[in-house]
Amino acid sequence: LIVFSLLPTVLLLVTLEVSLYLAGIGKSVNRIPQFQLWGGHDRMVIDPYTGVRLKPHGLYGGEAFNSLGCRGKEFEKSAAIKVLCLGDSTVFGIGLDDHNDTFPTKLEKMLEEYRQNKGLSGDVEVLNGGVPSFCLYQCLQLYGHYLSKECKFDYIIATFGWNDTPGGAIDLKFVLKEPPLRNKVLARIHRFGSRFRLYDVIANHFRHEYHNLPKSRRKRANFQFEIYLRQLVDLAQRNGAKIVLMPVFVQASDTEMDDYNAITRNVAKELNVTFIESVQPAFDDKSNKVGWIDRCHYDANGHTVVAQQLVNEYFKKEF
């Protein structure tokens, strides 16, 4: 009897699913908190300051994180020059299985080569402090509570924006309140549901709502972003590091990050810290053959461009 009573509902759902498929409506979305989708169960640990963070010796692309919970080889704290790269998945290098393809590793090699050619002594170590889905607030906590206590960094390179939108703020609240590592059921439901057009249509609706919030909500997110950025600059300088700010690099005609890039540029100007302007034009230069893995993440050629511009525009002047 129960089975027969459910038949009309099942038929309605099947009809809707088929109709959406035939109409070409519905596509995959990722409104579930990003850590959950990124496979946090195997690569993340619960943390009181950041919600979750990378697990020391966790795996990505067949490679293990180092003992600090950062991507790449073990970090030599005794190096003469120590550089920290802070950011999200664009710094981490999502989509690149080999950490040698990421710009922090490329930067280390370029700086070593440049200093050797100039006859300068002392080795260089660059730590990849990028964490997928991290916003500026979480990186500020990661640096303040952990990485700054490991050693005295000489330089800090930072770029933020993609995860600092109002929708990203919602993810952050979820992560801090209920770290996704405890929500394996939620992840399974999402993976199952995302196979269906109807699920994606509903999820897309909520995604649209999050990313089309009133201007007052967006202004509040921008204001918080500026506050955290100023705090990061202040903390880095109090710890004796020179900080370099970079904009979010985007594909041509993508304007979503314009507000955040403008805030970063203005903060850098007001606080008299370096802001790297040359990377985006280099990305747009087709001769550099920068490819895109998705809307936010660039390929190994893009990471080479970032490292090269950091050397040319900043570090050659420093050394």
Salt bridges, closest charged atoms under 4 A:
ASP47 OD1 - ARG53 NE 3.10
GLU63 OE1 - ARG71 NH2 3.97
GLU63 OE2 - HIS99 ND1 3.32
GLU108 OE2 - LYS73 NZ 3.30
GLU125 OE1 - LYS73 NZ 2.83
GLU150 OE1 - LYS77 NZ 2.52
ASP171 OD1 - ARG31 NH2 3.13
GLU226 OE2 - ARG230 NH2 3.09
ASP234 OD2 - ARG238 NE 2.82
ASP254 OD2 - ARG295 NE 2.77
GLU256 OE1 - ARG295 NH2 2.52
GLU270 OE1 - ARG230 NH2 2.83
GLU277 OE2 - ARG265 NE 2.92
ASP294 OD1 - HIS297 ND1 2.83
GLU318 OE1 - LYS242 NZ 2.94
